[in-house]
Structures are given as C-alpha cells and as structure tokens.
Amino acid sequence: MKSYSRVKRIILFGRCLIRAFFFSFADKMPLKISRIIVVPTGKLGDVVCATPVLKALRDKLPKAHIIVAGNTKLHKPLLADSGLVDEYLNLEEDGSIGRIKNCNADVALVTGPSYLPTALLYLAGVPLVVSASVQGGFSPSETRLYKILKRFVKTFPYHIGKYAPRERLKSLEPIGIFSDSTKKHLGFSEEASKKVKQFFVDNGFDLEKDFIVGISPTAGNKIKEWPEERFAEVADYMATKYRAKIIMLGGQNDEEKVNRTVGHMGSGIKVVKITDFNIDMLKSLIAKLALFIAVDTGPIYIAEAFRVPTIDIVGPVDERVQPPHGIIHRNVIPPDRTRSELSILNARSYNVEEAKRQVLSTSVDVVLKEIDGLLRDVLALRKEAARDA
C-alpha cells in the first residue's frame, strides 16, 4: 500500500512538472476574491486551531464563498454550525482535481506543509495557491517533492517552535489579510444541544448547580497517553474535594480504556462513561462542562473553543506551540524535561523511550496542584465579573 501511494505521488508530481513547464505558476493575486478554498491540515485539534483563519476570512471578505477541503468526514461535523464554512470539498477520493476545478476558486490556502493538497490544487488550475514553507527546523512533511512543488506556488513562513495558530494566520497575508486573533471558533446544532441536555437529566446532572468535570484518558497518538490509574486518582480527587460529577470521555474505539480507567476509581464515586457520542454531540457536551482534563488531544481544543477551563497534561508535547493558552488554561509540563520530543510539524521522528519517560515523569500531585491553582483563578475571575456586573 505504501509503495502504491508513493507511485501515485510521483505520478502526481510529474504532472505538476508538466504543468509548470507549459503553464504559469499558481502565484498570481486575483483582482477579486469571491470563492476561496481552505485546507486545514492535520487532525481534529489542528483543524480547530485553524478556525482563526476561517474567522479572519469571514470578517474581511464577508461576501466570499468559503470552501473547506480535505477530510470531509472530519471537517463537516467539526466545523458545522460555526458560521465559517459555506461548502465542503472531499480531497480523499478519486476525481478530486475535477471537483476542485468545479469550485472555480480564485484562491486556495493550505494552512500547513502538505504535499498532496498543494499538488491537487495546483493541477486544478487555482490561480493562487498558498502553502507553508517550514522555517527554523526539520519537518517530515517537507518532503523532497514538496520542496520542489513550493516553487510553483506562493508560500508563507511557518516557524517551528512558535505558536501554531498564529503561524497558520500567515497563510492569509499573501492575499492582504493580517490578523493576530488566535481565538478558536466552533458551534453545535440545536438538536445536539437538546439531546445533551436530556442526557444530563437522564444521568442525574443539574447544569445549573453541579460542578461537572470531563476527563479524557485517551489520545489520538498513544505515545501521549498518561496512565489510566493516574487519571482515576485525579477523578477521585475532583469528586472528593470539589464534589464534582465526573464524565469519562473517549471515542468509539476507546471503550476498554475508559472502562479500565473507571475501574481504578474509588467505590462510591459517581462517574458516567461516554464513548458513543458523534462530533456534534461531543461539542455540545464539552461546551457545558465546568472543567476539562486530558492529555494533549483533539477534544481539549474543542473545550478551548467554547471557553471551558482546561488542564492539558502535555507530556512530550511542546507546550508553546499549540496547547491552550490563557488564564483559564493550564499546561502541565514534566518537571525534569529539558526539551519536548513532539511538535506540531514533527510528530513522527522522535525518541520513543524519552517520550514515554516524559509522560510518566508527570506525577498526580503535580497535576492536582495545577488544578487547584486553575480553579482559584477561575473563581477570582467570576467574582471580578460579578462585581463589574
């Protein structure tokens, strides 16, 4: 399968070379931008962190038709009801070049270094294709083919080690849009909201009175996962000290891990397990939490988008680059870490043993200390807001 994929990429590159020889490069600023394609590269959390790009486009070009392209199965439910997207375009099936052509886009923005969408957009004849050029380090995404392909399109600098949501906003600068707002934006449907509210009622939760805490012991990348028994200790602490009601969250493939985590919890602690919510319901649920605790994984960025306080147990992840920032967010950093093993642009080449060590060196006590400090700050903010009101 890998060999077949490589052959397809080489053939695609050959077609790009032919187009570059006989036609112009995709670096021409159109006189008017009425239709624009945006490719949010990466997984769920990365896509959430690309929503500032969509928001800036909506604000600066309110009449433009915004098309989000890539993995439609992820993008459509995640970005639905945000008010930021007009159309979705699937790039993961055959015939994508024809579908891109039918969009009649004036501009296409790829928010990170990614060979395949950049090549497809170029071959489809989009007049201006903007893609990333990695600065300040190595990224496996900058393949040899991609480095040559960059010569045929317009690029923007994407610096390793800097705050990724701000770096992605640089994709807008070639079309004259400048923004420093990295605020994330999501929404959910009224139907999902009603179902989630009923879920709380059915499970004995009172949204007005209860302190409801979501905990996710899973991650898309297993190397980032913190031990289940430690998450259980955190859940016990929250239930005992803060009288919190616990929701243990996971995806459809995480049921066993969620069950094991709950199994480590003390008897008599109220906990509800969820592993079967779709993305729409997950957004609605997380938006109603008082606190969300997890390792650095997609749902923590959903919490950030809905202004829910978060505890991110970053482990081997560089806390400067993407994890939630701000007074209602805490990143729990391994106490003896000299440098992070994982980064947004290089999550494939790392020392596995060192990454595991960084995960395990984060103790429960360190996490609990961060939780206590965060909740003190949140309480102070609420008292200040009440005085101002």
KABEL-V199895 format. One line per field, one symbol per residue. psi: psi as a letter, one per 40 degrees, with the letter a starting at -180 (. if undefined). Layout:
BEGIN
psi->???
END
This chain:
BEGIN
psi->ddddddddddddddddddddddaiigfhhidhhdhhhhhhiaadddddeeddddddddddgdeihhhhibgdddddddeieeeehdiihheeiieddddddedfidihhheihhdddddddddefhdhhhiihhieahhddgidddddddeeihiihhhheihddddddedddeeehhiehehihiiiidddddddddddddefihdddihhhhhheiidhdeehiiddddddddddddddefihhhhiiadeedddddddddeiiiehhhhhheehidddddddddeidihhiigiddddddddefhiihhgdbeihedddihiideihhhhhdehdiidiidegedhihdddddddddehiddddddddddddddddddddddddd.
END
